[in-house]
Structures are given as structure tokens and as C-alpha cells.
Amino acid sequence: MKEIGEQFKEKREEIGITIEEVSNDLSKDVLLIENLESGNHKVFKDILELKDMIRIYSKYLGLDDEKLLEELDDFLFEKTSKINLDDIKERLKEEQEKKNDEKKIRTPYTLEIENKKNLTLIVILFIIVVILIVFYVLLKNVFL
């Protein structure tokens, strides 16, 4: 990642523009550009934002954006391929437990389905009660 940032910085200095000018032209924060040039990828919200910034900045400077994105992919692969498989499994297990602990999202659609299920259950119970009452009355009349 540092190599990508160095390429940006060298090209920007070669052209003779300041980070402030880049910031104004691209409507990006100065700190974001400085971090990109120093190779600090952690300030970006996610990989998509980082890739988007690399694409925009490389085109702005006249660099090959596809080549730089390939370098980023290589960096990301190198970084993530060093993660232990057991750690990945543990993380997946934690995420699954977290999902199970979260409450179900209730939308008007899911509430409507729940209400229909509840109504069906109530109707079935009512029918059973009516049948029991009828049997009770019939049996009472038979034995009297």
C-alpha cells in the first residue's frame, strides 16, 4: 500500500501541484489524500471507498488506475491470506451467534403474516371449543 501512495506523491510532485489543489479539484478532504499518499488505508470506511479514491486520484494524475487497483488487490490478498483459518472460523461463529441474538426485523409485511397465523390459531381453537361444547351438551342429554 505504501508503494501505491508513493506513486501518487511522486506523480503529484512531478506535476507540481499541492495536496490542497488536489483536494479542491477532487472535492476530497486533504487528510484523506495525505493518508492515501502515505499508504494509510485504515482511514477509509471500507475497501470500496479506498478503491474509488485510488481510481479517481490515479485518473486525475494520469496514472494507470487498473495497474494501481491490481497492486491494491495484491496487497489485500497478501494481508488477508495470512489470517489463520481457525481465526476465520471463530470469527464466522461469533458473527452467527450475534445474528442469532439480534431481534428479528419486523416490517408491516412480516407483522401481517404473524397476524394471519395468530388469527388462524384463534379460529381453530374456537372451533375446537365449540365442538367440545356440542359434545358436552349431547352427552349430557343422552345420560339424563
Order of alpha helices (4+ residues) and beta strands (2+ residues): alpha-alpha-alpha-alpha-alpha-alpha-alpha
